[in-house]
Amino acid sequence: MPTTQQGSGGVSRLSAWWRTRLRQGKPSARPRATAEISSVGAVLSVEPPVIYTTLSWPDPTKYIRAFGSEVSDREATILVYMSWIFDGGAASELAVADVRQYRAEHPLHEVRFLCNAPEEVENLAALGEGSVLLNHNLAVSGTQFRPLPSATLEFDAIYNARPVSWKRMELAGGIRRAAYISSSHRGDPEAAAIMGNLAAKAPQHAILNPYRNGEYARLTAEEVNAAYNRSAVGLCLSAIEGAMLSSTEYLLAGLPIVTTPNRGGRDVFFDDEYCITAEPDPEAIRTAVESLRDRHTPRDYIRQRTLEKIQPQRRAFLALLDEVLVSHGFPARFGDFWPWDHRRDLCQWGSVKGHFARARDERSGSNSPGRPRKSGMDQRR
């Protein structure tokens, strides 16, 4: 949970308030969760319901409750991944307390924690919760992110990051030729200031998102992958966050990585052979970028090594899903087949009803009931 982003005083006050309400047996003050609420996550199985979602702030179980409202009278399993580091602090305690309240209110629903980093497993254990180390980046698509042999190298490095201060985009300032993938919305002064600073460095530094109607638009996965392939090195410059999906996108596209020391789990699939940890200083970042650029590590090699690191995590994830199915009285049906490689990321935003509709659509046409359809992008190889 993002304690460092909320300010310790605010977190402590809110945590104390919720703890008091929990001791008194009073439900937390929150809007009623419905299946129309926009939530991030995925429905991995419709029958029995298996849901993959994350914690939120300041209402930790907002998404859990929204998904749960659709299956409130049925047995279901909710797998909770970490979108920010679970550091064991006040916000983490609050999240665990709220999950326990949810379990008490929904005895048919099992809630399990999945972690991006070993320290999160330890922090949950200290709070009396079991968990499994299954890094959220295991679901990044190896189909959509890949080397493009015909691409022309234009940039020394690329940084795919939101325009927020904790991404520390200014650390890329010393790189001779840098590219940025970063969308923004009108009315966000912090984003506007950051994007303005980046734009001022043109043409040596380029924002690759198109600028329309006062904001920088998002790129498709295909466009993002093409941008990676125009670059020599991928950048990861925050000190703390969650798994950082773009870190694994870089690797699957064949890019080596320069990272700063960090917490949150983005380095699980890194390899010292082609990933350098540099101090958070523009000159140190530039030197590390030039070192990796000049090594010319084959992109297919980086990709293959990354896939070798991801596969055990995927197998463990699928084994967990089969374990859940069997515990609900259903036959195992996932085995070693990863059915979601056509998705840029396993999770999306949308209404809960939309998530369930998407899951039903993806499994339609399958010979095995409940088994997701094998599209042209996710055929077993």
N, C-alpha and C positions, 0 to 999 in steps of 0.2 A: 504493500500500500504506500502511496506517495507522501509519507510524512514530511520529507524534506521540501516538498512543494507547497505544503499547506501552512507551515509555520508551527512551531511546537506549541505556542500558547493556544492557538485555535484548535489544534488537534486535541490537546489535553482537556480543554474545556468541553468540547463536544464529546470526547470519550467519557469523561466523568458523568456528563448528563445522561448519555445512553446507558452507562452502567447502572446508574440510579434507577432508571426506568426498567431495566431488565431485572434488577433485584426486586422491584415492586411488582413484577409480573405484568407490567403495562407494555402494550405494543408501541414500537417506535413511531413517531409522527412521520408519516410518509404518504404520498398519494397512493391510492389503490392500484396495485399492479394489475394490468390487463394484457391480453395477447395483442392489443393494438399498439402498445408502447414500443418505440424503436429500441432495439436491443442488439448488442453485438454477440455473435456466437454462431453455432451451427447445430442442427439436429443430425446426429450421427446414426440414429436408428429410430424409426417411427414406432415399431412394435417389436419389443418393448421400447418405451421412450428412453433414449440416451441423449443427453444434451451436453454441449460443450460451450462454456461461457466463462466470463471473468468477473472479478470484483469491480466495484465502481466507488466513486467518492462524490459527496459525503455519505451517500446511502450505499453501504457495501453490497447489499444483496438485491439491489434494484433489478438487475438483469435476471438473477436467479428467480426472483419472485415473479417477474414477467413471464419467463418460460414456464415456471411452475403453475401459473394460473391456467395454462392450457391443458394441463394433465393433473389437475388438483386432486381428482378422485381416483387416480391410478398409481400403481407402483411405477417409479421412474428413478433413473440415476442421473445426477448432474455432476459433470466433471468440471472443476473450476481451475483454469489456468491463471497465471499471474501476468497481468499487463504492466505491472510496475513491481519493483523489488519488494518482497515481503521481508521487511527488516526486523520484525519482532518488536517494534516500538508501539506507541500508543494507538496509531491507526491500525496496526496489525491486530492488536488485542481487541479493538472495536470490531474488526471484520470477523474474527473468530466468534466473538460473543453474538454477533448478529446472525451468523450462520447457524449457531447452536439454537438460537431462538427460532429460526426458520425450520430446523429439523423438528423441534418440539411442536410447532404448528402444523407440520406436514410429515407425520410419521411414516407415510408410504414412500417418501422421497429420500433417497440416499444421496448425500453430498460428499464428494471426494476432492481432495486438493492435488493438483499437479504443479510441479515446481520447475523453474528454469535453471536454478543453481543449487549446489549442495548446501549452501548456507541457509537457503529458504527451507529446506527439509529440516535442518537443525532448529531453525526458529519456530517452525510449526510444532516440532516435537516438544520444545520447551513450553509451548502453550497447550500441550496435551492432545495434539492432533497428528494423526498419521498422514503421510503424503508419499508421492512417487516422483522421482526425478524424470520428468518427460518434458524436455524443452519445447516450448511453443514453436520454435523454428523448424521442428521436424516436419511440419506440414507445408513449408514453402515449396512451390511447384518447380520440379526439375524439368518439366516440359516447357514452361513459359520462360524460365531463366536458364540460358545456355550460351556457350560461345557461338559467335557468328564469324566464320572464317573470312568472309568477304569484307568485314568492317574495317574502316580506316581509323587509325589511332590519331586523335586530335588533342586529348587532354592528358596531363600528367596524373590527375586524380579527379574523382567525382564523389560528391556527398549527397546522398538522398536523405533528407531530414526535414522535419517540420520547422518553420521559422519561429522558434521559441528560444529563449535565452539559454536554457540548460542544454541545448544541442551544441552550443559553443562553436557556431559556424565561423566566427572570427579567427579561430585557430588555423583555418585553411588559408589565411591571408598571405602567407609567405610563399605559397606554391606558385610556380611561374604560370602554368596554364591549368585552371581548375574549372570544373562544371558543377552545377547544383541542380538537383531535382527538388523542388519545394513549392507547394501550392499555398495560396493565401486567400483570405476572405476580406472583402471590404468591411471597414469598421473595426478592424483589429489593429490598433496602433503599434503594438509590439512587432507584429508580423510586417507591417508596412515599413517600420524603421529598419528591421533586419534586411528585408528584401531591397530596400533603397541602398543600404550600404553595399550589398553584393552587386547590385546593378551599376554602382559607381565605379566598379573595378573593370568593367568591360573595356576592350574586348578580350583581355587576357583571362578574365573570369566571366563565365557565361551561365545565365539562368536558362535552363532548357525548357521550362514550362512556358506555354504561350500566354501572353498577357492580353486579357480581354475584359472590357467593361470594368476596369479598375481593380482586377484581381488576377492572380496567376492560377491558371486552370490545371487540374490534375492530368497526368499522363496515363495512358493505358499500359497494361503490363508489357505489351509488345514494344511500345515506345520507350518504356523504362529499360527494357533489356537492350534495345538498340543503343541507348545512351550509355549504358555500362560498357558496351563493346567498343565505344569510341574513346574509352578511358583506360589508363594503365593501372590504376590503383583505386580501391574503394576506401572511403574514410568513415571512421566511427569515433566521434570526438566528444561525446557526452561522458560525464563522470559516473552517472548513475541513471538507470532507467530499467526497462524490462528486457525482453529478449532481442529487440531491435530486428525486425524482419529483414530490413535491407542488408544487414550484415551477412545473412545466409544467401540472399539474392545475389550479392556480389560474388560470393564463392561459387555458386552454381553457374554463374556467367563466366567463371574462370579468372576473376580478379583477385590478386593478392590484397591484403588489408593492412592499413596503418590504423592502429587504435590507441587511445589513451588508456591508462589504468582505469578500470571501471568495475561497477557492481551491477548485477541484474541478470547475468546469464548469457549475454550475447556471444561470449567467447567459447562456448561449449564445443563448437565445431571448428574452432581455429586450429592452426598448426604453425609452430614456430618456423617451419621451413619457408613459409610465405606470408606470415603475419608478424608484423613488428609492433611492439608496444612502445610508444614514444611519450615523453613527458608533454604535458599540456602547454606547449610553447610553440608559436608559429615557426620558429627556426628549426626546432626539433622535428616538427611535423614535416616540414619541407625536406629536411635531410633524409628522413625515413622514407618519404615518398620517392625521392630520387634513387635511393638505394634499391628499393623494390622494383621500381621501373627499369632499372638497368640490369636486374637479374634476368629478365625475360623468361620467367618460369612459364612453361607451356600451360595455356589455359585449360586444355583438356585434362592435364594432369591435376590441376587444382580442383577442377570439377569432380573428377573421379575420386580423388581423396576425400572430398567433402561428402559425396554420396556414400562412400564406405563408412563414414562417421555417422551419417544420418540413418542408414538402414537398421542398425540395432535398435535405435530409438523408435523407429516406425514399427518394427516387429514387436517391441514391448508394448507400444500403444495399442496395436491391433490385438495382441494377446489380452490386454486389459479389457478391451471391448468384448471379446469372446467370453472372458470370465464373467463380465456383467450379464451378458445374454444368458449364460448357463445359470447364473444365480437367480434369474427371473423365470427359469423353466423353459427357456428357448434353446435350440441347438446353436452351437458356435457356427458362424458363417463368414467370418472375416479372414481367418487363416493368415497367409502372408501377402495377400493382394491389397495394395493401396489404391482405394477407389476415388481419391480426390485430387489427383495430380493435375486435373484440368482446371482446378481453382487456383487463382493467384495466391490466396491464403485460405486456410480452412474456414475462417470466420468472416462474416460480413455483417453490415448494419441492415436492419429491417425489422418489420413487425414480426412477432412470434408466429403469427399465422402464416406470414410469408416464408419464414424459415421452415415450417413444417411442410408447406406446399412445395418448396424447393426440394426437400428431402424425398417427398413422394414422387416428384417428377423424375429425380435422378435414379430412383430405384425401378421405375417403370420400364418394362421391356426386358427385365432380367429373368433368367431361367430359374433363379433361386429367389423365393419370396424374401423381400427385405434387403436383398443384395443390390448395391448400387450398380447402375448400368455401366457397361464398359464402352466408353465412347472412343472415337478414333485417337484421342489424346491420352487415354489412360489404359490402353490394352496391356495385358500382361506381356512382358518381354521375356 
